[in-house]
Amino acid sequence: MRRDTYTAHPASGDYILKCAGITWHILRRTSEDSALSISTGDKTRKTALARLRSLTETAHADGWEADGPELFRQVTRFRR
């Protein structure tokens, strides 16, 4: 059984899945303190997670989900 991996600072180039009320957003980490909005307004977590998986697989990056104000849980791993 695989244990969850957490971090406070995903690497540059990684993708982040965040819930914003009733919609889900995907961001791409560009530096230590900034991120670029990639996708906004997905209605369900399942749809946003599928989009995140596709993006991370194509970019060979990892995918993270916000799990609190300053903590991220790894949901996909494609980094080489």
C-alpha positions as CSV (number, residue, x, y, z in Angstrom):
1,M,0.0,0.0,0.0
2,R,1.4,3.4,-1.0
3,R,1.5,6.2,1.5
4,D,0.5,9.7,0.7
5,T,3.2,12.2,-0.1
6,Y,2.9,15.8,1.2
7,T,4.9,18.9,0.6
8,A,4.6,22.6,1.4
9,H,6.4,23.7,-1.8
10,P,5.7,21.7,-5.1
11,A,8.5,22.0,-7.6
12,S,8.4,24.5,-10.5
13,G,6.6,23.0,-13.4
14,D,4.3,20.9,-11.3
15,Y,0.5,21.2,-11.4
16,I,-1.8,22.0,-8.5
17,L,-5.5,21.1,-8.2
18,K,-7.5,23.5,-6.0
19,C,-11.1,23.8,-5.0
20,A,-12.6,27.3,-5.2
21,G,-16.0,26.9,-3.7
22,I,-18.1,25.0,-6.2
23,T,-15.5,24.7,-9.0
24,W,-12.1,23.2,-9.4
25,H,-9.0,25.0,-10.8
26,I,-5.6,23.7,-12.1
27,L,-2.5,25.9,-11.7
28,R,1.0,25.3,-12.9
29,R,3.8,26.3,-10.5
30,T,6.1,28.8,-12.2
31,S,8.4,29.7,-9.3
32,E,8.6,29.6,-5.5
33,D,5.8,32.1,-4.9
34,S,3.7,32.1,-8.1
35,A,1.6,29.9,-10.3
36,L,-0.1,30.2,-13.7
37,S,-3.8,29.4,-14.1
38,I,-4.2,26.6,-16.6
39,S,-7.9,25.5,-16.2
40,T,-10.8,27.0,-14.3
41,G,-14.4,26.1,-13.6
42,D,-14.4,22.3,-13.7
43,K,-17.7,21.3,-12.0
44,T,-16.5,18.1,-10.5
45,R,-13.3,16.9,-8.9
46,K,-13.3,13.8,-11.1
47,T,-13.3,16.0,-14.3
48,A,-10.5,18.2,-12.9
49,L,-8.5,15.2,-11.8
50,A,-8.7,13.7,-15.3
51,R,-7.5,16.9,-16.8
52,L,-4.7,17.2,-14.2
53,R,-3.6,13.6,-15.0
54,S,-3.4,14.4,-18.7
55,L,-1.4,17.6,-18.2
56,T,1.1,15.9,-15.8
57,E,1.6,12.9,-18.1
58,T,2.3,15.1,-21.1
59,A,4.7,17.5,-19.2
60,H,6.3,14.7,-17.2
61,A,5.5,16.6,-14.0
62,D,3.9,15.8,-10.7
63,G,0.3,16.7,-9.7
64,W,-0.6,18.0,-6.3
65,E,-3.9,18.8,-4.6
66,A,-4.3,21.5,-2.0
67,D,-4.8,19.9,1.4
68,G,-5.1,22.8,3.7
69,P,-3.9,26.4,3.4
70,E,-0.2,25.6,3.0
71,L,0.1,21.8,2.4
72,F,-0.2,19.8,-0.9
73,R,-0.9,16.1,-1.3
74,Q,0.6,14.3,-4.4
75,V,-2.2,12.9,-6.6
76,T,-0.1,12.0,-9.7
77,R,3.6,11.2,-10.3
78,F,5.1,11.4,-13.7
79,R,8.4,13.2,-13.0
80,R,11.4,11.5,-14.5
